[in-house]
C-alpha cells in the first residue's frame, strides 16, 4: 500500500489537475458538549485515490470559535497505531494552528504526496480550548480514538486508550485526481449511514458502491456518505433536514457530479401529517437546486418497512405514492429501485428476511450489498443534468 508520506508525482505548476474531488465525507451535526485539551484520532476509509490531500474541519454547530493547534494525517496500521513514517502535520494557510469561527468550516493546505484509494486514513487533531456545543458525526460505525492532551504527532497507540464511535470536527477529505475524475454524494438517513451493517468493516451500501466504482470503467470514483440517522427531507430533528443541509453537506464538496438521493421514510413514518405531495415537493426542490449547481440527481425509491413499530397502512399508502412518482415522473436524471431490491416477493410491504437487519427497516450487510449492486454505474457518470 502506498503511503501518504510519499513524494508527489504531480509537477509544480501543473495546470491539468483539478482543484480536487471528495474521497470521504460525513455529515456534521451537533452533539454533546466539547471538552478542552482533548485529542481525537479519527479513522476514515477513502474511496478515490489521489495527490495532495486536504481535510475540512467543521464548527458548523458551535456557538464560539474552536482552535485546533495540531492536526496530522497518516495511515492506520492497527487500532490507534499508525504506519511508521506516514503521520504528517497539516497546516492552514501555512500555519500549524487554526481557529474555526462558529458556524464555519476550514480547509487545510494540501499535503504533498499520494493517498491511495480504499485506504484507512487517520486524522489526529487536538483542541486546547474547545467548549460549548461540539460538531461531529455521531453514528460513525467505525472505531476511532481519544485522549487527553496533544499526542497527535505520535504514531504509537500508547496514549490513545479511549475509543469512540463518533467522528469529531472532521467532515470531509479531498484529493487531486485526474481531470475527469468525479464523485457521487449519497444524501440519506440511517440506512445510508449504515445502521445494522457491521462496524469497522465498511459495509454500508455506499462502501460497497465505492468498491464497485474502483473496479469499473467510469469517471465517478469518489463516494461521500452524507447520511444521518433519523434524518428527514422536510424537517429538522436528527440533523438538519436534507433541504437545509444540502449546500453544506453536498453541493459545497469538490468534484461532485451526482447527488444520490435516498430519503423519505422518516418523513412519512413520523405521523406528522406529511403527505406524498409534501415529500414530492421536497424532492423537487433538491433536484432544482442540484441542477442549478450543475449536478445530476439519481433518486432511489423508499424501501419497505412493515414490522417497524411506526408502520401503518396510511404511511404505506404515502410510500407507494411517493415511489410511483420517483419511478415515473421523469424529474430525476436516473432512478434506482431500492424498494424492488429489498422487498419480499410474497409481501411487498415487508423486507426480504435474508436482507433484514432485524428491525424490519434497516438492511443487514447482504441487503446493503444488494442495494449497491443494483445501482447502474453509468447513471452516476451523468454529465448533462436535466433542465
C-alpha positions as CSV (number, residue, x, y, z in Angstrom):
1,X,0.0,0.0,0.0
2,X,1.3,3.4,-0.9
3,X,1.7,5.8,1.9
4,X,0.5,9.4,2.5
5,X,4.1,10.4,3.0
6,X,5.3,9.7,-0.5
7,X,6.7,12.4,-2.6
8,X,4.2,14.0,-5.0
9,X,4.3,12.9,-8.6
10,X,2.4,16.0,-10.0
11,X,4.9,18.6,-11.2
12,X,4.7,22.0,-9.6
13,X,2.6,24.4,-11.6
14,X,0.7,21.7,-13.4
15,X,-2.5,23.0,-14.9
16,X,-4.3,19.8,-15.9
17,X,-5.1,18.8,-12.3
18,X,-8.5,20.0,-10.9
19,X,-9.0,21.6,-7.5
20,X,-9.9,18.3,-6.0
21,X,-12.5,15.6,-5.5
22,X,-14.0,14.4,-2.3
23,X,-12.8,10.9,-1.2
24,X,-14.6,10.7,2.1
25,X,-17.3,12.7,3.9
26,X,-19.6,12.6,6.9
27,X,-22.5,14.9,7.7
28,X,-21.9,17.3,10.5
29,X,-24.3,17.6,13.4
30,X,-24.5,19.0,16.9
31,X,-23.9,16.5,19.7
32,X,-22.8,16.9,23.3
33,X,-20.5,19.4,25.0
34,X,-17.0,19.9,23.7
35,X,-14.0,19.4,26.0
36,X,-10.8,21.4,26.1
37,X,-7.4,19.8,25.8
38,X,-8.8,16.7,24.0
39,X,-7.2,14.8,21.2
40,X,-9.1,12.7,18.6
41,X,-7.6,10.1,16.3
42,X,-10.3,9.6,13.6
43,X,-10.2,6.6,11.3
44,X,-11.9,7.1,7.9
45,X,-11.9,4.9,4.8
46,X,-11.2,6.7,1.5
47,X,-12.8,6.0,-1.9
48,X,-10.9,7.6,-4.7
49,X,-7.1,7.9,-4.5
50,X,-5.1,10.9,-5.5
51,X,-2.5,13.5,-4.7
52,X,-2.3,16.3,-2.1
53,X,-5.0,15.5,0.4
54,X,-6.9,18.2,2.2
55,X,-9.2,17.9,5.2
56,X,-12.2,20.0,6.1
57,X,-12.8,20.8,9.7
58,X,-16.2,21.9,10.8
59,X,-17.5,24.1,13.6
60,X,-20.9,24.2,12.0
61,X,-22.8,23.8,15.2
62,X,-20.5,25.6,17.6
63,X,-21.5,28.8,19.4
64,X,-18.0,30.1,19.7
65,X,-14.7,29.7,17.8
66,X,-12.7,26.5,18.3
67,X,-8.9,26.3,17.9
68,X,-7.0,23.3,16.5
69,X,-3.4,23.7,17.4
70,X,-2.2,20.4,16.0
71,X,-3.6,18.3,13.1
72,X,-1.9,15.3,11.5
73,X,-2.8,12.8,8.8
74,X,-1.4,9.3,8.5
75,X,-2.3,5.7,7.6
76,X,-3.7,3.1,10.0
77,X,-1.6,0.1,10.9
78,X,-3.9,-1.4,13.5
79,X,-6.2,0.2,16.1
80,X,-4.8,3.6,17.0
81,X,-1.3,2.7,15.8
82,X,-0.1,4.3,12.5
83,X,2.1,3.1,9.7
84,X,5.6,4.2,10.6
85,X,6.6,7.3,8.7
86,X,3.1,8.1,7.4
87,X,2.0,10.7,10.1
88,X,2.5,14.2,8.8
89,X,1.4,17.6,10.0
90,X,-1.3,19.5,8.2
91,X,-1.2,23.3,8.0
92,X,-3.7,26.0,7.4
93,X,-2.6,29.0,5.3
94,X,0.9,27.9,6.3
95,X,0.2,27.9,10.0
96,X,0.2,25.0,12.3
97,X,-2.8,26.3,14.2
98,X,-6.2,27.4,13.0
99,X,-9.3,29.0,14.7
100,X,-12.6,28.0,13.1
101,X,-15.4,30.5,13.7
102,X,-18.8,29.4,15.0
103,X,-20.9,28.1,12.2
104,X,-18.0,27.8,9.7
105,X,-15.6,25.3,8.2
106,X,-11.9,25.5,7.2
107,X,-9.8,23.7,4.6
108,X,-6.3,22.6,5.3
109,X,-3.4,23.3,2.9
110,X,-2.7,20.5,0.5
111,X,-0.4,17.8,1.9
112,X,2.1,16.7,-0.8
113,X,2.0,13.0,-1.6
114,X,-0.3,10.3,-2.8
115,X,-3.2,9.0,-0.8
116,X,-4.3,5.5,-2.0
117,X,-7.8,4.5,-2.9
118,X,-9.6,2.4,-0.2
119,X,-7.1,3.5,2.4
120,X,-7.7,3.7,6.1
121,X,-6.7,7.3,6.7
122,X,-6.2,8.6,10.2
123,X,-6.7,12.3,11.0
124,X,-5.5,13.2,14.5
125,X,-6.4,16.6,15.9
126,X,-6.2,18.4,19.2
127,X,-8.0,21.5,20.5
128,X,-6.8,23.4,23.6
129,X,-9.9,25.4,24.0
130,X,-13.0,23.5,22.7
131,X,-16.1,24.4,24.6
132,X,-19.9,24.7,24.1
133,X,-21.6,22.5,21.5
134,X,-19.4,20.1,19.7
135,X,-19.7,19.4,16.0
136,X,-19.3,15.9,14.5
137,X,-20.9,12.8,13.2
138,X,-22.5,10.6,15.9
139,X,-23.0,7.2,14.3
140,X,-19.8,6.5,12.5
141,X,-20.0,2.7,12.5
142,X,-16.2,3.0,12.9
143,X,-14.0,2.9,15.9
144,X,-11.8,6.0,16.5
145,X,-9.8,7.0,19.5
146,X,-9.5,9.8,22.0
147,X,-7.0,11.0,24.6
148,X,-6.2,13.9,27.0
149,X,-3.5,16.3,25.8
150,X,-1.8,16.6,22.5
151,X,-0.5,13.3,21.2
152,X,-1.3,13.9,17.5
153,X,2.3,13.6,16.3
154,X,2.8,10.2,17.9
155,X,2.5,7.1,15.6
156,X,2.2,4.8,18.7
157,X,-1.2,3.9,20.1
158,X,0.1,4.2,23.7
159,X,-1.7,7.4,24.6
160,X,-4.8,6.7,22.6
161,X,-6.5,4.4,25.2
162,X,-10.1,5.7,24.8
163,X,-12.4,4.6,22.0
164,X,-15.3,6.4,20.4
165,X,-17.9,5.5,17.8
166,X,-18.2,9.1,16.5
167,X,-16.1,11.5,14.3
168,X,-15.4,14.9,15.9
169,X,-15.0,18.1,13.8
170,X,-13.7,16.3,10.6
171,X,-16.4,16.3,7.9
172,X,-14.5,15.8,4.6
173,X,-11.3,14.7,2.9
174,X,-10.5,15.5,-0.7
175,X,-7.6,14.7,-3.1
176,X,-6.4,15.8,-6.5
177,X,-7.1,13.2,-9.2
178,X,-7.1,13.2,-13.0
179,X,-9.0,15.9,-14.7
180,X,-12.2,14.0,-15.4
181,X,-12.4,12.1,-12.0
182,X,-15.7,12.9,-10.2
183,X,-17.7,11.9,-7.1
184,X,-21.2,10.9,-6.1
185,X,-22.6,12.0,-2.7
186,X,-25.2,9.8,-1.0
187,X,-27.7,12.0,0.7
188,X,-29.7,9.9,3.1
189,X,-30.7,8.7,6.6
190,X,-29.7,5.8,8.9
191,X,-29.8,3.2,6.1
192,X,-27.2,5.2,4.2
193,X,-25.4,5.9,7.5
194,X,-25.0,2.2,7.8
195,X,-27.1,1.2,10.8
196,X,-27.3,-2.6,11.1
197,X,-24.2,-3.1,8.9
198,X,-21.1,-4.5,10.6
199,X,-19.0,-1.8,12.3
200,X,-15.3,-1.3,11.3
201,X,-15.7,-3.4,8.1
202,X,-17.1,-0.7,5.8
203,X,-20.2,-2.5,4.8
204,X,-22.6,0.4,4.4
205,X,-24.2,0.5,0.9
206,X,-22.1,3.5,-0.2
207,X,-18.9,1.5,0.8
208,X,-20.0,-1.4,-1.4
209,X,-20.7,1.1,-4.2
210,X,-17.3,2.7,-3.8
211,X,-15.7,-0.7,-4.3
212,X,-17.7,-1.3,-7.4
213,X,-16.7,2.1,-8.8
214,X,-13.0,1.4,-8.2
215,X,-13.2,-1.7,-10.4
216,X,-15.4,-0.1,-13.1
217,X,-14.6,1.9,-16.2
218,X,-16.2,5.1,-15.0
219,X,-15.1,8.7,-14.3
220,X,-17.0,8.7,-11.0
221,X,-14.7,7.2,-8.4
222,X,-15.2,9.3,-5.3
223,X,-18.1,8.4,-2.8
224,X,-19.1,10.6,0.1
225,X,-21.6,9.2,2.6
226,X,-23.8,12.1,3.8
227,X,-26.3,10.0,5.7
228,X,-27.6,10.9,9.2
229,X,-29.6,8.5,11.3
230,X,-33.2,9.7,11.7
231,X,-32.8,12.4,9.0
232,X,-35.8,13.8,7.2
233,X,-36.2,15.6,3.9
234,X,-38.5,18.3,5.2
235,X,-38.0,18.8,8.9
236,X,-35.0,19.3,11.2
237,X,-34.6,16.9,14.0
238,X,-31.9,14.2,13.7
239,X,-29.6,16.6,12.0
240,X,-30.8,19.5,9.8
241,X,-33.2,18.4,7.1
242,X,-31.9,17.3,3.7
243,X,-33.1,20.6,2.3
244,X,-31.3,22.6,5.0
245,X,-28.0,20.8,4.8
246,X,-27.9,20.3,1.0
247,X,-25.5,23.1,0.4
248,X,-23.0,22.3,3.2
249,X,-23.0,18.5,3.0
250,X,-23.4,18.0,-0.7
251,X,-23.1,21.0,-3.1
252,X,-20.1,22.6,-1.5
253,X,-18.0,19.4,-1.8
254,X,-15.3,19.4,-4.5
255,X,-15.6,17.3,-7.6
256,X,-19.3,16.2,-7.1
257,X,-21.0,15.2,-10.3
258,X,-24.0,13.3,-9.0
259,X,-26.3,13.5,-5.9
260,X,-27.8,10.2,-4.9
261,X,-31.0,11.0,-3.1
262,X,-32.3,8.2,-0.8
263,X,-34.5,9.8,1.9
264,X,-38.1,10.0,2.9
265,X,-39.0,7.1,5.1
266,X,-38.5,9.1,8.3
267,X,-40.8,11.8,7.0
268,X,-43.7,9.5,6.1
269,X,-43.5,7.2,9.2
270,X,-43.4,10.1,11.7
271,X,-47.2,10.6,11.6
272,X,-46.8,14.4,11.4
273,X,-49.2,14.8,8.6
274,X,-46.7,14.8,5.8
275,X,-48.4,13.9,2.6
276,X,-47.0,12.4,-0.6
277,X,-47.3,15.9,-2.2
278,X,-45.3,17.4,0.6
279,X,-42.5,14.9,0.2
280,X,-42.5,15.2,-3.6
281,X,-42.2,18.9,-3.2
282,X,-39.1,18.4,-1.1
283,X,-37.6,16.1,-3.7
284,X,-38.3,18.6,-6.5
285,X,-36.6,21.4,-4.6
286,X,-33.5,19.3,-4.1
287,X,-33.5,18.4,-7.8
288,X,-33.9,22.1,-8.8
289,X,-31.1,23.3,-6.5
290,X,-28.7,20.4,-7.6
291,X,-29.4,21.1,-11.2
292,X,-28.8,24.8,-10.7
293,X,-25.4,23.8,-9.3
294,X,-24.7,21.6,-12.4
295,X,-25.2,18.3,-10.6
296,X,-27.1,15.3,-11.7
297,X,-29.6,13.7,-9.3
298,X,-30.3,10.0,-9.0
299,X,-33.1,9.1,-6.7
300,X,-33.9,5.8,-5.0
301,X,-37.3,4.5,-4.1
302,X,-38.2,4.3,-0.4
303,X,-37.8,0.7,0.9
304,X,-40.4,-1.4,2.7
305,X,-40.7,-1.3,6.5
306,X,-43.7,-3.3,7.6
307,X,-42.9,-4.7,11.0
308,X,-41.3,-1.5,12.2
309,X,-43.2,0.0,15.1
310,X,-44.3,3.1,13.2
311,X,-45.6,1.3,10.2
312,X,-49.3,1.6,9.4
313,X,-51.5,1.4,6.3
314,X,-51.6,5.2,6.0
315,X,-47.7,5.5,5.9
316,X,-47.6,2.6,3.4
317,X,-50.0,4.4,1.1
318,X,-47.8,7.5,1.1
319,X,-44.7,5.4,0.5
320,X,-46.3,3.7,-2.6
321,X,-47.5,7.1,-4.0
322,X,-44.0,8.6,-3.5
323,X,-42.4,5.6,-5.1
324,X,-44.7,5.8,-8.1
325,X,-43.6,9.5,-8.5
326,X,-39.9,8.6,-8.3
327,X,-40.3,5.8,-10.8
328,X,-42.5,7.6,-13.4
329,X,-42.2,11.3,-13.1
330,X,-39.1,11.9,-15.1
331,X,-38.0,14.5,-12.6
332,X,-34.7,12.7,-11.9
333,X,-31.7,12.1,-14.1
334,X,-32.0,8.4,-13.2
335,X,-33.7,6.1,-10.7
336,X,-32.5,3.2,-8.6
337,X,-35.3,1.0,-7.3
338,X,-34.2,0.0,-3.8
339,X,-37.8,-0.9,-3.0
340,X,-37.8,-3.7,-5.6
341,X,-34.4,-4.9,-4.5
342,X,-35.3,-5.1,-0.8
343,X,-38.9,-6.2,-0.7
344,X,-40.2,-9.7,-0.2
345,X,-41.8,-11.2,-3.3
346,X,-44.5,-12.6,-1.1
347,X,-45.3,-9.3,0.7
348,X,-44.2,-6.1,-1.0
349,X,-44.7,-4.2,2.3
350,X,-42.0,-6.2,4.1
351,X,-38.3,-6.5,3.6
352,X,-36.9,-9.8,2.3
353,X,-35.9,-11.7,5.5
354,X,-32.4,-12.5,4.2
355,X,-31.8,-8.8,3.8
356,X,-33.4,-7.7,7.1
357,X,-31.0,-6.4,9.8
358,X,-33.6,-7.5,12.4
359,X,-35.7,-4.4,12.9
360,X,-37.6,-4.6,9.5
361,X,-36.4,-1.2,8.2
362,X,-32.6,-1.4,8.1
363,X,-30.8,-3.9,5.8
364,X,-28.0,-6.1,7.0
365,X,-24.7,-6.5,5.2
366,X,-26.3,-8.6,2.5
367,X,-29.0,-6.1,2.0
368,X,-26.5,-3.3,1.8
369,X,-24.5,-5.1,-0.8
370,X,-27.6,-5.9,-2.8
371,X,-28.5,-2.2,-2.8
372,X,-25.1,-1.2,-4.1
373,X,-25.1,-3.9,-6.7
374,X,-28.4,-2.6,-8.1
375,X,-27.0,0.8,-8.9
376,X,-26.4,1.4,-12.6
377,X,-22.9,2.9,-12.5
378,X,-23.4,4.6,-15.9
379,X,-26.2,6.6,-14.3
380,X,-23.7,8.1,-11.9
381,X,-21.5,9.3,-14.7
382,X,-24.2,11.6,-16.0
383,X,-22.6,14.7,-17.5
384,X,-25.6,16.7,-18.5
385,X,-28.3,17.1,-15.8
386,X,-31.8,17.5,-17.0
387,X,-33.0,21.1,-17.2
